[in-house]
């Protein structure tokens, strides 16, 4: 009797695994990217409309959803994943900076730099809006660390020039598109 139960238990486990692979994973691959995009769009929009409380809440949801997506799908294959991580941490950093919480703003800048990249980030580079604001507060060491993190996905020699500029106490001349979200 016990051997029959064990036999059925093994079959049930196999059936559950097959159902997970056949049904759940395809749905998750559609649902999570759609949710990430919507949350990110709302976070950016709310920040730009100066609705700081909602922007913060939505940015935290973006990060949480990205973490769930990464755990469930087991990879970061969604093309907008890196953008979402980068923008959400940048928004949070700007919010914390507006609250005079420089320590948290620095942490968010470094977390933004830990993005795996994306087609847009790899090509056009990351946002420098938070880095620029921190440089105005003499937070060059953190900004240099951010530049170094960005080198993992944005292969541009200009980063080396910016590092030298910051090491000398300067603020690099970022172009307009780099000074927005």
Rosetta blueprint (number, residue, H / E / L):
1 X L
2 X H
3 X H
4 X H
5 X H
6 X H
7 X H
8 X H
9 X H
10 X H
11 X H
12 X H
13 X H
14 X H
15 X H
16 X H
17 X H
18 X H
19 X H
20 X H
21 X H
22 X H
23 X H
24 X H
25 X H
26 X H
27 X H
28 X H
29 X H
30 X H
31 X H
32 X H
33 X H
34 X H
35 X H
36 X H
37 X H
38 X H
39 X H
40 X H
41 X H
42 X H
43 X H
44 X H
45 X H
46 X H
47 X H
48 X H
49 X L
50 X L
51 X L
52 X H
53 X H
54 X H
55 X H
56 X H
57 X H
58 X H
59 X H
60 X H
61 X H
62 X H
63 X H
64 X H
65 X H
66 X H
67 X H
68 X H
69 X H
70 X H
71 X H
72 X H
73 X H
74 X L
75 X L
76 X L
77 X L
78 X L
79 X L
80 X L
81 X H
82 X H
83 X H
84 X H
85 X H
86 X H
87 X H
88 X H
89 X H
90 X H
91 X H
92 X H
93 X H
94 X H
95 X H
96 X H
97 X H
98 X H
99 X L
100 X L
101 X L
102 X H
103 X H
104 X H
105 X H
106 X H
107 X H
108 X H
109 X H
110 X H
111 X H
112 X H
113 X H
114 X L
115 X L
116 X L
117 X L
118 X L
119 X H
120 X H
121 X H
122 X H
123 X H
124 X H
125 X L
126 X L
127 X L
128 X L
129 X H
130 X H
131 X H
132 X H
133 X H
134 X H
135 X H
136 X H
137 X L
138 X L
139 X L
140 X H
141 X H
142 X H
143 X H
144 X H
145 X H
146 X H
147 X H
148 X H
149 X H
150 X H
151 X L
152 X L
153 X L
154 X L
155 X L
156 X L
157 X L
158 X H
159 X H
160 X H
161 X H
162 X H
163 X H
164 X H
165 X H
166 X H
167 X H
168 X L
169 X L
170 X L
171 X L
172 X L
173 X L
174 X L
175 X L
176 X H
177 X H
178 X H
179 X H
180 X L
181 X L
